[in-house]
Amino acid sequence: MSIQIRLKLEKEAFVLDTAVEIPARGITALFGPSGCGKTSLLRAIAGLETDARGFLQVGEQVWQNDAFFLPPHRRPLGYVFQEASLFPHLSVQGNLEYGLKRVPAIQRRVSLEQAIDLLDIRQLLQRKPRQLSGGERQRVAIARALAVSPQLLLMDEPLAALDAHRKQEILPHLESLHARLDIPVIYVSHSPDEVARLADHLVLMEKGGISASGPIEDMLTRMDLPLAKGSDAEALIEARVAEHDDSYALTYLDFPGGRFTVARKDLAIGSTVRLRIIARDVSLTLERQQNTSILNIFPAIVDDMAPTGDSQVTVRLLAGGVPLLSRITRKSATLLQLQPGRQVYAQAKSVALLA
């Protein structure tokens, strides 16, 4: 099952011309600079840009083609905007119930109670929007979008208007939606941190078009894309919680390339987590170092290399087939005689546990 999008929209001096197929599961992030067309594409998918022409199919249902246009109110989707846009005269309960009127009971896949519990807003039900914090309003807005049992959830920078504390308040709830609901999400964000933490699939947009699309782990480490060459280039790795070492307050995480050691986390054995490794925190050696404080050392193969500025090189590595990036000086690359196929050891000085 997939979502097929081929939409074109002309607005004054701006042209949106997109063609992409994305998974009908998980979270797909639309990522790119301001003005590249992310919100316009989201609005076109929702049917709010009535001048958009082309083809849109979600799963097995065609929402739009050259001869047919499903109006916005008939598209089974939920839309979460930057601002919560709640009805000020209604309580939280009233806001949640408003959208249910157009969803027949037989078509409800997400119950109102489930939406309330997922966003942890039961204690807010009798309040009016003016009595809520920014984070609380946005949690209610997300619950309202879920309560209509959408086949697709669209989220347009839902955390952009919140401060760092409120963002951290909502992110665990978004991760919970990802883990517990089988509803595909298209998520617009300017924040690399949000995208790294939430997204399964990444669509890069530029000047109204789509430059690349694929699983986020591959997209972040592709040497032909700008993400791998930026100052914050990173790799994401899925790992399994293997064991806890209470004597040293450590947790061990296994992935196909070996075992990560991180500070002790209260995680269930066997559960899956996502790790972020920044390229500049990965050094390379030709032999495995013994007398070192670095614990996360993995054998790897040099897969690709690209110059980054005048003095540095980005090296793409494969550790057990899993891509990893290292940012080193050109001189170091020369001294180590690095080239594709060379066996090295990757030393990760810092590892961030995202979820």
VOBA-1610 file (N, C-alpha, C; in pm, whole numbers, padded with zeros to 5 digits, always signed):
BEGIN
Met+00085-00119+00000Met+00000+00000+00000Met+00088+00124+00000Ser+00050+00222-00081Ser+00130+00343-00091Ser+00039+00462-00116Ile+00098+00580-00108Ile+00031+00705-00143Ile+00101+00759-00266Gln+00026+00773-00376Gln+00082+00820-00502Gln+00039+00965-00525Ile+00138+01052-00543Ile+00112+01195-00556Ile+00177+01246-00684Arg+00094+01300-00773Arg+00143+01370-00892Arg+00056+01495-00907Leu+00099+01602-00845Leu+00018+01722-00839Leu+00097+01843-00888Lys+00026+01931-00958Lys+00087+02054-01009Lys-00004+02171-00976Leu+00057+02280-00930Leu-00018+02398-00891Leu+00063+02522-00929Glu-00003+02616-00998Glu+00062+02741-01035Glu-00005+02855-00960Lys+00077+02930-00884Lys+00027+03043-00805Lys+00120+03162-00825Glu+00074+03257-00902Glu+00154+03376-00931Glu+00292+03333-00983Ala+00400+03368-00910Ala+00534+03335-00960Ala+00583+03198-00913Phe+00498+03127-00837Phe+00540+02999-00780Phe+00472+02883-00853Val+00549+02780-00882Val+00495+02659-00944Val+00531+02538-00857Leu+00428+02465-00817Leu+00446+02338-00746Leu+00427+02226-00847Asp+00528+02145-00864Asp+00522+02035-00961Asp+00586+01914-00897Thr+00504+01821-00847Thr+00555+01711-00766Thr+00510+01576-00819Ala+00597+01479-00806Ala+00564+01340-00839Ala+00642+01251-00744Val+00570+01181-00657Val+00638+01096-00559Val+00542+00988-00512Glu+00598+00874-00474Glu+00522+00766-00412Glu+00582+00741-00275Ile+00499+00745-00172Ile+00546+00729-00035Ile+00469+00616+00033Pro+00523+00560+00140Pro+00454+00449+00207Pro+00322+00495+00271Ala+00223+00408+00270Ala+00096+00436+00336Ala+00102+00383+00480Arg+00214+00410+00546Arg+00233+00372+00685Arg+00347+00456+00741Gly+00353+00468+00871Gly+00460+00544+00932Gly+00448+00693+00909Ile+00555+00764+00938Ile+00560+00909+00925Ile+00653+00947+00812Thr+00599+01020+00714Thr+00678+01075+00605Thr+00696+01224+00629Ala+00820+01270+00634Ala+00849+01412+00657Ala+00876+01481+00524Leu+00811+01597+00504Leu+00845+01686+00393Leu+00944+01787+00448Phe+01063+01792+00387Phe+01171+01873+00443Phe+01236+01955+00333Gly+01266+02080+00364Gly+01330+02167+00267Gly+01325+02310+00316Pro+01389+02402+00243Pro+01395+02542+00286Pro+01258+02609+00279Ser+01245+02722+00349Ser+01122+02799+00345Ser+01091+02838+00201Gly+00963+02827+00165Gly+00920+02866+00031Gly+00936+02759-00074Cys+00977+02638-00035Cys+00998+02533-00136Cys+00869+02462-00175Gly+00759+02485-00099Gly+00631+02428-00139Gly+00575+02321-00047Lys+00633+02305+00071Lys+00587+02198+00161Lys+00441+02217+00201Thr+00407+02336+00248Thr+00269+02360+00291Thr+00174+02359+00172Ser+00217+02411+00058Ser+00133+02408-00062Ser+00100+02265-00102Leu+00199+02176-00093Leu+00175+02035-00125Leu+00078+01973-00026Leu+00096+02004+00103Leu+00006+01950+00204Leu-00138+01997+00179Arg-00154+02125+00147Arg-00287+02180+00119Arg-00347+02118-00007Ala-00264+02091-00106Ala-00314+02027-00228Ala-00361+01885-00200Ile-00289+01813-00115Ile-00331+01678-00077Ile-00465+01683-00004Ala-00483+01787+00078Ala-00609+01801+00153Ala-00724+01847+00065Gly-00695+01889-00060Gly-00800+01939-00148Gly-00831+02087-00128Leu-00749+02154-00048Leu-00773+02295-00018Leu-00723+02386-00130Glu-00634+02336-00213Glu-00588+02410-00331Glu-00665+02355-00451Thr-00780+02415-00477Thr-00869+02360-00580Thr-00815+02375-00721Asp-00713+02459-00738Asp-00652+02474-00870Asp-00543+02371-00897Ala-00511+02291-00798Ala-00409+02187-00817Ala-00463+02079-00910Arg-00384+02041-01007Arg-00423+01941-01104Arg-00329+01821-01095Gly-00382+01703-01133Gly-00297+01586-01135Gly-00366+01464-01078Phe-00290+01381-01007Phe-00337+01251-00960Phe-00298+01233-00814Leu-00394+01182-00735Leu-00368+01153-00594Leu-00443+01027-00556Gln-00370+00928-00509Gln-00430+00802-00464Gln-00373+00765-00329Val-00462+00741-00232Val-00423+00700-00098Val-00467+00556-00078Gly-00371+00466-00071Gly-00406+00325-00066Gly-00474+00284-00197Glu-00594+00233-00186Glu-00668+00190-00305Glu-00769+00294-00351Gln-00779+00407-00281Gln-00882+00507-00311Gln-00821+00626-00385Val-00875+00654-00503Val-00833+00772-00580Val-00907+00894-00528Trp-00832+00995-00487Trp-00893+01118-00439Trp-00901+01225-00548Gln-00820+01205-00651Gln-00816+01308-00756Gln-00748+01253-00880Asn-00807+01283-00997Asn-00740+01260-01124Asn-00792+01363-01224Asp-00765+01344-01352Asp-00803+01445-01452Asp-00955+01461-01464Ala-01030+01358-01425Ala-01176+01364-01443Ala-01252+01367-01312Phe-01180+01364-01198Phe-01249+01348-01070Phe-01175+01426-00963Phe-01251+01492-00875Phe-01191+01568-00764Phe-01277+01548-00640Leu-01224+01475-00543Leu-01295+01454-00418Leu-01282+01581-00334Pro-01394+01646-00301Pro-01386+01773-00227Pro-01324+01753-00088Pro-01269+01860-00031Pro-01197+01848+00096Pro-01279+01781+00207His-01408+01815+00217His-01487+01762+00328His-01517+01614+00315Arg-01491+01558+00196Arg-01513+01415+00176Arg-01381+01335+00179Arg-01270+01403+00189Arg-01143+01332+00198Arg-01123+01287+00343Pro-01106+01158+00365Pro-01096+01105+00503Pro-00958+01133+00564Leu-00938+01257+00601Leu-00809+01295+00656Leu-00826+01386+00777Gly-00722+01395+00857Gly-00713+01491+00965Gly-00603+01589+00933Tyr-00622+01715+00972Tyr-00524+01820+00939Tyr-00491+01895+01067Val-00364+01900+01101Val-00317+01974+01218Val-00231+02090+01169Phe-00273+02213+01200Phe-00203+02333+01155Phe-00100+02377+01259Gln-00022+02480+01223Gln+00076+02537+01317Gln+00006+02589+01442Glu-00105+02658+01421Glu-00185+02706+01533Glu-00300+02609+01556Ala-00338+02591+01680Ala-00437+02489+01713Ala-00574+02515+01650Ser-00615+02643+01634Ser-00740+02680+01567Ser-00861+02608+01628Leu-00869+02608+01759Leu-00985+02548+01826Leu-01100+02648+01829Phe-01223+02596+01838Phe-01340+02683+01851Phe-01340+02743+01992Pro-01326+02874+02004Pro-01310+02933+02138Pro-01433+02922+02226His-01553+02909+02163His-01677+02905+02242His-01709+02764+02291Leu-01634+02664+02243Leu-01659+02526+02283Leu-01555+02480+02384Ser-01595+02390+02471Ser-01500+02326+02560Ser-01411+02232+02480Val-01308+02178+02545Val-01225+02077+02479Val-01310+01960+02433Gln-01401+01915+02518Gln-01490+01805+02482Gln-01572+01841+02358Gly-01624+01964+02355Gly-01703+02008+02241Gly-01621+02015+02114Asn-01496+02060+02124Asn-01409+02064+02007Asn-01382+01924+01954Leu-01362+01829+02043Leu-01334+01693+02001Leu-01455+01629+01933Glu-01572+01660+01984Glu-01694+01598+01931Glu-01741+01661+01801Tyr-01695+01782+01771Tyr-01746+01856+01655Tyr-01726+01778+01525Gly-01605+01724+01504Gly-01578+01656+01378Gly-01642+01519+01366Leu-01685+01463+01478Leu-01743+01328+01476Leu-01875+01323+01400Lys-01940+01437+01386Lys-02073+01438+01322Lys-02069+01387+01179Arg-01953+01405+01113Arg-01948+01363+00971Arg-01884+01225+00953Val-01860+01154+01064Val-01800+01022+01053Val-01899+00918+01103Pro-01958+00837+01015Pro-02050+00731+01059Pro-01982+00639+01160Ala-02058+00594+01256Ala-02003+00511+01362Ala-01930+00389+01308Ile-01980+00332+01198Ile-01919+00211+01143Ile-01781+00237+01084Gln-01751+00364+01052Gln-01623+00399+00991Gln-01520+00449+01093Arg-01556+00451+01219Arg-01466+00505+01320Arg-01363+00401+01362Arg-01239+00427+01325Arg-01129+00337+01358Arg-01056+00381+01485Val-01068+00509+01518Val-01009+00564+01639Val-01123+00619+01724Ser-01145+00562+01840Ser-01253+00611+01926Ser-01213+00742+01991Leu-01312+00819+02032Leu-01285+00943+02101Leu-01206+00917+02229Glu-01241+00811+02300Glu-01170+00777+02423Glu-01022+00745+02394Gln-00998+00678+02283Gln-00861+00644+02248Gln-00780+00769+02216Ala-00839+00862+02143Ala-00770+00987+02111Ala-00740+01066+02237Ile-00835+01069+02329Ile-00817+01141+02456Ile-00702+01080+02536Asp-00698+00948+02541Asp-00593+00881+02619Asp-00456+00894+02553Leu-00451+00885+02419Leu-00324+00894+02349Leu-00256+01029+02371Leu-00337+01134+02377Leu-00282+01270+02394Leu-00286+01316+02539Asp-00335+01231+02629Asp-00336+01259+02772Asp-00403+01393+02803Ile-00529+01407+02759Ile-00600+01535+02776Ile-00730+01518+02855Arg-00749+01405+02922Arg-00875+01382+02993Arg-00901+01490+03098Gln-00796+01536+03162Gln-00812+01638+03266Gln-00846+01775+03208Leu-00843+01789+03076Leu-00868+01919+03011Leu-01007+01929+02949Leu-01085+01823+02953Leu-01207+01814+02873Leu-01307+01927+02900Gln-01317+01976+03020Gln-01418+02077+03052Gln-01364+02221+03039Arg-01240+02235+03003Arg-01183+02370+02990Arg-01213+02429+02852Lys-01207+02562+02844Lys-01216+02633+02717Lys-01074+02656+02665Pro-01058+02674+02534Pro-00923+02692+02478Pro-00842+02802+02545Arg-00907+02911+02587Arg-00832+03021+02650Arg-00771+02981+02784Gln-00816+02870+02839Gln-00764+02823+02967Gln-00649+02722+02951Leu-00607+02701+02828Leu-00504+02601+02799Leu-00371+02668+02765Ser-00262+02599+02794Ser-00131+02643+02747Ser-00118+02612+02599Gly-00013+02666+02535Gly+00008+02639+02393Gly+00024+02491+02364Gly+00099+02422+02449Gly+00118+02279+02429Gly-00011+02201+02448Glu-00092+02241+02546Glu-00219+02173+02568Glu-00314+02195+02450Arg-00317+02317+02397Arg-00404+02344+02282Arg-00364+02256+02163Gln-00234+02241+02141Gln-00191+02163+02026Gln-00218+02015+02047Arg-00209+01966+02170Arg-00246+01827+02196Arg-00394+01804+02169Val-00477+01901+02206Val-00621+01890+02177Val-00644+01891+02026Ala-00571+01977+01954Ala-00588+01983+01808Ala-00551+01850+01743Ile-00446+01787+01791Ile-00406+01657+01736Ile-00511+01551+01769Ala-00561+01553+01892Ala-00667+01458+01930Ala-00792+01480+01845Arg-00827+01605+01817Arg-00944+01634+01733Arg-00925+01578+01592Ala-00803+01591+01537Ala-00776+01537+01404Ala-00785+01385+01403Leu-00742+01321+01512Leu-00748+01175+01521Leu-00891+01125+01540Ala-00973+01204+01608Ala-01108+01161+01644Ala-01197+01137+01523Val-01159+01193+01407Val-01241+01170+01287Val-01197+01042+01214Ser-01110+00963+01278Ser-01062+00836+01222Ser-01009+00852+01081Pro-00908+00937+01063Pro-00860+00965+00926Pro-00785+00847+00866Gln-00792+00838+00733Gln-00708+00744+00661Gln-00568+00801+00641Leu-00557+00933+00658Leu-00430+01003+00642Leu-00430+01123+00736Leu-00319+01144+00806Leu-00306+01258+00896Leu-00200+01352+00841Leu-00239+01478+00820Leu-00149+01581+00770Leu-00113+01675+00886Met+00017+01701+00902Met+00062+01786+01012Met+00157+01892+00957Asp+00115+02019+00965Asp+00193+02129+00909Asp+00265+02204+01020Glu+00389+02165+01044Glu+00472+02225+01149Glu+00395+02241+01280Pro+00343+02133+01334Pro+00257+02143+01451Pro+00327+02193+01578Leu+00459+02193+01578Leu+00533+02237+01696Leu+00602+02371+01676Ala+00585+02432+01558Ala+00662+02553+01525Ala+00633+02669+01618Ala+00510+02680+01667Ala+00473+02795+01751Ala+00502+02773+01899Leu+00563+02661+01932Leu+00585+02627+02073Leu+00731+02647+02113Asp+00752+02677+02240Asp+00889+02687+02290Asp+00946+02548+02311Ala+01075+02543+02344Ala+01143+02414+02355Ala+01079+02323+02459His+01034+02381+02571His+00972+02299+02677His+00843+02236+02627Arg+00759+02315+02559Arg+00631+02263+02510Arg+00652+02158+02401Lys+00757+02178+02318Lys+00787+02078+02216Lys+00820+01944+02280Gln+00902+01948+02385Gln+00939+01824+02452Gln+00819+01759+02520Glu+00720+01840+02553Glu+00597+01789+02612Glu+00515+01709+02511Ile+00517+01753+02384Ile+00432+01691+02282Ile+00502+01578+02207Leu+00633+01587+02188Leu+00702+01486+02108Leu+00677+01343+02154Pro+00676+01312+02285Pro+00646+01174+02325Pro+00507+01129+02280His+00411+01222+02274His+00276+01186+02229His+00277+01155+02079Leu+00354+01230+02002Leu+00365+01201+01859Leu+00431+01066+01837Glu+00532+01034+01917Glu+00595+00902+01908Glu+00496+00793+01945Ser+00409+00819+02040Ser+00308+00722+02080Ser+00210+00697+01966Leu+00170+00804+01896Leu+00081+00787+01781Leu+00147+00698+01677His+00274+00723+01657His+00350+00646+01558His+00352+00498+01594Ala+00370+00471+01722Ala+00384+00332+01767Ala+00252+00259+01776Arg+00143+00330+01809Arg+00018+00263+01845Arg-00093+00273+01741Leu-00080+00363+01644Leu-00186+00377+01544Leu-00134+00346+01405Asp-00215+00277+01328Asp-00178+00242+01191Asp-00237+00346+01095Ile-00198+00472+01115Ile-00245+00581+01031Ile-00123+00651+00971Pro-00109+00655+00839Pro+00007+00724+00781Pro-00001+00874+00809Val+00116+00933+00831Val+00127+01075+00863Val+00222+01141+00763Ile+00180+01255+00709Ile+00270+01340+00631Ile+00297+01462+00716Tyr+00424+01483+00747Tyr+00465+01577+00852Tyr+00558+01682+00792Val+00519+01808+00800Val+00603+01918+00753Val+00678+01977+00871Ser+00809+01997+00855Ser+00887+02056+00962Ser+01012+02121+00906His+01057+02229+00974His+01186+02290+00945His+01293+02238+01041Ser+01252+02156+01137Ser+01342+02115+01244Ser+01408+01981+01214Pro+01540+01978+01191Pro+01608+01849+01171Pro+01592+01756+01290Asp+01584+01813+01412Asp+01569+01728+01531Asp+01435+01655+01530Glu+01327+01726+01495Glu+01195+01662+01488Glu+01195+01552+01383Val+01250+01583+01266Val+01251+01487+01157Val+01331+01363+01196Ala+01448+01383+01257Ala+01531+01269+01296Ala+01461+01183+01400Arg+01386+01246+01488Arg+01321+01173+01597Arg+01196+01099+01551Leu+01123+01155+01454Leu+00990+01103+01422Leu+00980+01029+01289Ala+01053+01074+01188Ala+01025+01030+01051Ala+01080+00890+01021Asp+01004+00817+00940Asp+01050+00691+00882Asp+01097+00711+00739His+01030+00804+00670His+01054+00829+00529His+01075+00979+00512Leu+01162+01016+00421Leu+01195+01158+00404Leu+01179+01197+00258Val+01108+01310+00236Val+01092+01368+00103Val+01159+01504+00105Leu+01262+01522+00024Leu+01331+01650+00015Leu+01268+01734-00095Met+01234+01859-00060Met+01172+01949-00156Met+01262+02069-00181Glu+01255+02119-00303Glu+01334+02235-00342Glu+01267+02304-00459Lys+01240+02434-00445Lys+01186+02517-00553Lys+01059+02457-00614Gly+00969+02409-00530Gly+00842+02358-00577Gly+00843+02217-00628Gly+00958+02152-00625Gly+00968+02015-00674Gly+01027+01923-00569Ile+01035+01796-00603Ile+01090+01695-00512Ile+01224+01650-00567Ser+01328+01666-00486Ser+01463+01632-00531Ser+01501+01489-00497Ala+01442+01432-00393Ala+01474+01294-00355Ala+01374+01245-00253Ser+01360+01113-00243Ser+01266+01052-00149Ser+01315+00913-00114Gly+01301+00876+00015Gly+01342+00742+00054Gly+01341+00726+00204Pro+01376+00605+00253Pro+01385+00583+00398Pro+01484+00681+00459Ile+01452+00733+00577Ile+01533+00840+00632Ile+01677+00797+00658Glu+01701+00672+00698Glu+01837+00628+00725Glu+01923+00638+00599Asp+01864+00608+00483Asp+01939+00617+00356Asp+01955+00762+00313Met+01850+00841+00327Met+01852+00979+00279Met+01957+01063+00352Leu+01971+01042+00482Leu+02066+01122+00559Leu+02211+01091+00523Thr+02236+00973+00468Thr+02374+00932+00442Thr+02406+00922+00293Arg+02314+00965+00207Arg+02342+00963+00063Arg+02439+01075+00028Met+02549+01041-00035Met+02653+01139-00064Met+02616+01232-00178Asp+02511+01199-00254Asp+02469+01288-00362Asp+02366+01390-00316Leu+02333+01391-00187Leu+02236+01485-00132Leu+02305+01579-00034Pro+02250+01700-00017Pro+02317+01799+00069Pro+02318+01763+00217Leu+02226+01677+00264Leu+02217+01646+00407Leu+02346+01586+00459Ala+02412+01501+00379Ala+02534+01434+00424Ala+02654+01527+00425Lys+02640+01645+00364Lys+02754+01736+00353Lys+02742+01857+00443Gly+02629+01870+00515Gly+02610+01983+00603Gly+02692+01971+00730Ser+02699+02082+00804Ser+02779+02082+00927Ser+02723+01989+01033Asp+02593+01959+01026Asp+02530+01869+01124Asp+02496+01734+01063Ala+02573+01692+00963Ala+02548+01562+00900Ala+02545+01452+01006Glu+02453+01358+00987Glu+02432+01256+01090Glu+02382+01127+01027Ala+02386+01022+01104Ala+02329+00893+01066Ala+02233+00850+01175Leu+02126+00782+01135Leu+02031+00724+01230Leu+02042+00572+01222Ile+02043+00509+01338Ile+02058+00364+01344Ile+01952+00306+01436Glu+01881+00205+01389Glu+01787+00131+01472Glu+01864+00022+01547Ala+01844+00018+01677Ala+01915-00081+01759Ala+01818-00147+01856Arg+01857-00265+01905Arg+01773-00341+01997Arg+01836-00340+02136Val+01753-00318+02237Val+01803-00319+02374Val+01842-00462+02411Ala+01971-00484+02437Ala+02022-00619+02462Ala+02028-00651+02611Glu+02085-00559+02690Glu+02096-00584+02834Glu+02134-00456+02907His+02118-00459+03037His+02158-00348+03123His+02273-00393+03213Asp+02367-00303+03233Asp+02481-00330+03320Asp+02468-00238+03442Asp+02406-00289+03546Asp+02379-00206+03663Asp+02506-00169+03739Ser+02608-00249+03726Ser+02732-00221+03799Ser+02799-00093+03748Tyr+02779-00062+03619Tyr+02836+00060+03562Tyr+02730+00159+03516Ala+02602+00129+03543Ala+02491+00213+03500Ala+02493+00236+03350Leu+02502+00125+03276Leu+02508+00130+03130Leu+02398+00044+03069Thr+02363+00075+02945Thr+02271-00006+02866Thr+02340-00043+02736Tyr+02325-00169+02694Tyr+02387-00217+02572Tyr+02282-00235+02463Leu+02313-00183+02345Leu+02220-00182+02232Leu+02286-00249+02113Asp+02221-00350+02057Asp+02278-00425+01945Asp+02221-00377+01812Phe+02308-00373+01711Phe+02266-00348+01572Phe+02352-00438+01484Pro+02324-00450+01355Pro+02399-00547+01273Pro+02550-00526+01272Gly+02595-00405+01305Gly+02739-00379+01304Gly+02809-00401+01435Gly+02735-00432+01541Gly+02799-00452+01670Gly+02710-00410+01786Arg+02772-00356+01890Arg+02699-00322+02012Arg+02737-00180+02058Phe+02635-00098+02081Phe+02654+00034+02137Phe+02644+00027+02289Thr+02722+00113+02354Thr+02715+00130+02499Thr+02671+00273+02527Val+02561+00288+02602Val+02510+00420+02638Val+02481+00423+02787Ala+02461+00543+02839Ala+02424+00556+02981Ala+02295+00479+03007Arg+02283+00424+03125Arg+02169+00338+03163Arg+02036+00408+03137Lys+01950+00341+03061Lys+01816+00390+03031Lys+01714+00285+03074Asp+01600+00330+03120Asp+01495+00238+03165Asp+01416+00191+03044Leu+01475+00097+02970Leu+01416+00046+02847Leu+01396-00105+02859Ala+01288-00152+02797Ala+01258-00295+02803Ala+01356-00373+02716Ile+01405-00485+02770Ile+01492-00572+02692Ile+01417-00619+02568Gly+01482-00609+02453Gly+01420-00649+02327Gly+01350-00537+02253Ser+01330-00423+02318Ser+01264-00311+02251Ser+01361-00245+02153Thr+01304-00170+02059Thr+01384-00106+01954Thr+01396+00043+01983Val+01515+00097+01962Val+01540+00239+01983Val+01609+00296+01860Arg+01607+00428+01851Arg+01673+00498+01741Arg+01789+00579+01796Leu+01904+00563+01733Leu+02025+00633+01775Leu+02066+00734+01668Arg+02118+00846+01715Arg+02173+00948+01624Arg+02323+00959+01648Ile+02400+00949+01539Ile+02545+00963+01547Ile+02586+01075+01453Ile+02638+01184+01509Ile+02681+01298+01431Ile+02813+01265+01362Ala+02826+01303+01235Ala+02945+01265+01157Ala+03074+01318+01220Arg+03072+01439+01274Arg+03194+01496+01331Arg+03236+01426+01460Asp+03148+01341+01516Asp+03182+01266+01638Asp+03235+01126+01609Val+03257+01096+01482Val+03306+00964+01443Val+03447+00978+01386Ser+03544+00917+01453Ser+03682+00916+01405Ser+03713+00778+01346Leu+03821+00771+01269Leu+03856+00648+01199Leu+03998+00605+01233Thr+04017+00474+01245Thr+04151+00417+01262Thr+04161+00294+01172Leu+04286+00254+01144Leu+04307+00134+01062Leu+04314+00008+01147Glu+04343+00024+01275Glu+04348-00088+01368Glu+04259-00058+01487Arg+04204-00162+01545Arg+04119-00142+01662Arg+04204-00096+01780Gln+04164+00019+01837Gln+04238+00076+01949Gln+04201+00005+02079Gln+04302-00019+02162Gln+04281-00087+02289Gln+04283+00010+02407Asn+04380+00095+02413Asn+04395+00188+02524Asn+04324+00319+02492Thr+04192+00316+02501Thr+04111+00433+02468Thr+03987+00436+02557Ser+03938+00557+02582Ser+03816+00570+02662Ser+03690+00552+02578Ile+03705+00548+02446Ile+03589+00532+02358Ile+03542+00387+02361Leu+03415+00365+02394Leu+03360+00230+02404Leu+03294+00183+02275Asn+03243+00278+02196Asn+03169+00241+02076Asn+03261+00239+01954Ile+03317+00122+01927Ile+03411+00103+01817Ile+03361-00014+01732Phe+03353+00009+01600Phe+03295-00092+01512Phe+03380-00109+01386Pro+03399-00233+01341Pro+03462-00252+01210Pro+03367-00202+01101Ala+03424-00140+00999Ala+03342-00083+00893Ala+03420-00083+00762Ile+03345-00069+00654Ile+03403-00060+00521Ile+03376+00080+00465Val+03476+00144+00409Val+03454+00273+00342Val+03370+00248+00217Asp+03256+00314+00211Asp+03164+00295+00098Asp+03175+00407-00005Asp+03194+00531+00042Asp+03201+00646-00048Asp+03268+00760+00026Met+03317+00858-00051Met+03382+00975+00007Met+03349+01097-00077Ala+03343+01214-00009Ala+03316+01338-00081Ala+03383+01453-00007Pro+03448+01544-00079Pro+03507+01661-00013Pro+03399+01748+00048Thr+03429+01806+00164Thr+03336+01895+00233Thr+03414+02021+00269Gly+03401+02122+00185Gly+03481+02242+00205Gly+03624+02217+00161Asp+03714+02308+00200Asp+03853+02298+00156Asp+03936+02199+00236Ser+03898+02178+00362Ser+03988+02102+00449Ser+03934+01968+00496Gln+03805+01939+00468Gln+03744+01820+00526Gln+03690+01724+00421Val+03666+01603+00465Val+03609+01498+00380Val+03498+01429+00460Thr+03388+01400+00394Thr+03283+01318+00455Thr+03299+01176+00402Val+03306+01081+00494Val+03325+00940+00458Val+03197+00865+00493Arg+03141+00796+00395Arg+03026+00709+00420Arg+03078+00569+00445Leu+03038+00512+00558Leu+03083+00380+00600Leu+02967+00283+00605Leu+02998+00156+00597Leu+02899+00050+00619Leu+02949-00036+00734Ala+02874-00037+00843Ala+02907-00121+00959Ala+02802-00231+00966Gly+02837-00350+00926Gly+02739-00457+00918Gly+02629-00424+00819Gly+02662-00348+00716Gly+02564-00307+00615Gly+02485-00183+00652Val+02505-00131+00771Val+02433-00013+00819Val+02515+00112+00789Pro+02457+00213+00721Pro+02534+00333+00686Pro+02565+00421+00806Leu+02684+00479+00803Leu+02735+00564+00908Leu+02822+00670+00841Leu+02827+00792+00896Leu+02907+00898+00839Leu+03020+00937+00934Ser+03133+00977+00875Ser+03244+01030+00952Ser+03294+01157+00882Arg+03319+01261+00959Arg+03372+01387+00905Arg+03515+01403+00957Ile+03612+01394+00868Ile+03753+01404+00906Ile+03823+01503+00814Thr+03948+01536+00845Thr+04024+01627+00760Thr+04072+01553+00634Arg+04096+01632+00530Arg+04151+01574+00407Arg+04288+01511+00434Lys+04364+01577+00523Lys+04496+01523+00554Lys+04485+01386+00619Ser+04389+01371+00712Ser+04370+01241+00777Ser+04332+01135+00674Ala+04244+01171+00582Ala+04202+01075+00479Ala+04321+01031+00394Thr+04411+01126+00367Thr+04530+01093+00288Thr+04625+01004+00366Leu+04648+01039+00493Leu+04740+00960+00575Leu+04690+00817+00595Leu+04557+00802+00606Leu+04499+00668+00623Leu+04479+00595+00491Gln+04508+00666+00381Gln+04492+00610+00247Gln+04351+00554+00226Leu+04255+00635+00264Leu+04116+00592+00254Leu+04069+00590+00110Gln+03993+00488+00078Gln+03928+00474-00053Gln+03816+00372-00037Pro+03716+00375-00126Pro+03607+00277-00116Pro+03659+00135-00111Gly+03604+00057-00017Gly+03646-00081+00002Gly+03746-00101+00114Arg+03802+00009+00165Arg+03904-00002+00270Arg+03840-00040+00403Gln+03901-00135+00473Gln+03857-00177+00607Gln+03910-00077+00710Val+03820-00025+00795Val+03860+00068+00901Val+03784+00033+01029Tyr+03813+00108+01134Tyr+03734+00101+01257Tyr+03677+00239+01284Ala+03546+00243+01303Ala+03476+00368+01333Ala+03463+00381+01484Gln+03503+00497+01536Gln+03496+00524+01679Gln+03395+00636+01703Ala+03281+00602+01763Ala+03176+00701+01790Ala+03198+00759+01929Lys+03241+00886+01932Lys+03269+00950+02061Lys+03143+00988+02136Ser+03033+01009+02064Ser+02908+01049+02127Ser+02792+00985+02053Val+02694+00935+02126Val+02576+00871+02070Val+02454+00927+02141Ala+02355+00971+02064Ala+02231+01025+02122Ala+02119+00925+02103Leu+02049+00894+02210Leu+01934+00805+02207Leu+01810+00890+02183Leu+01741+00870+02067Leu+01627+00953+02032Leu+01497+00896+02082Ala+01476+00768+02071Ala+01348+00709+02114Ala+01366+00559+02131
//
